[in-house]
Amino acid sequence: MSGNAWTLTYAFTALTNVGARGLAVDFTGPRPVIYATTAESSTNRIVTLTDTGAASIAATLATAGVNQIYRGIAFAPSAGVAPHFCGAASSAQGFRLSWAALLDRNYTVQYNGDISTTNWQFLTNLTAALPVLTVTDPAAPAGANRFYRVILNP
């Protein structure tokens, strides 16, 4: 805002050729973290970027499937402590899991082949340096169930 009028300061170059809609912004950190749906006419994306200026880099969190499209994004009510999953997919490197994280907090990722047991296996520990954490399980078996849980450590 400049005086009594809104003015454009800059446009994010990462979204210049695509555009974005359905914005949700997290203002709790030192820089705003923006989540948005991109404006492609088919198989659009959910992206995030930390506002560090016009050259801020956008990271894709999810891509709509064939004959699907994301129409908006909103934050769900939260006490601010539980991880919020924003992506899960198989890749050539294994199974990839992403979640919105609290900066500088430590998370433990575990897996289990049978959700009805308490035999959780350790996968990794991570400390959040970015608002979204991603971990890949390179040993995820193809064609078999594997359940994951993310624990926010005290």
C-alpha positions, 0 to 999 in steps of 0.5 A: 500500500502506498498512501491510500492506494494499492500498488504492485511492487513486484510479480514472482518470476517463478509464476509469471508464465502461469499465474496463481489463484486461491492464495493462502499465506502463512505470516507466522515466520520472518518471511511470508510463506505463500501457498497457491493453486496455479492457473493452468487450464488442466493438471494444475499444481499446488505450489509454495514459495517463501516471499524473498522478492520477485525471484522467489523460487516456487516448489510444487507440492502436488500436481492434479491428475488427468481430468482433475484440477485444483480450484483453491487452497485454504488452511485448516484450523490447527493448534500448530503442532501436528504435521499437515501432509501435503504430498505422497507419491511413488517415484523412481527413487521410492515413496515420497512423503511431504508435509508442512513443518514448523521451522527449526523443529525436529521430526521423526518418520516411521513406517509399518507394514501393518497398521494394526500393530505397534511395530513401527520402524525408524526411517529418519529424523529431520529438522525443518529448515523450510516450511515443507519437509520431504522424505523418500523411502527408497526401500518402499515395497512395490505392491505392498502396503506401507504406512507412515507416521510423522512425529513432531519431537518435543 
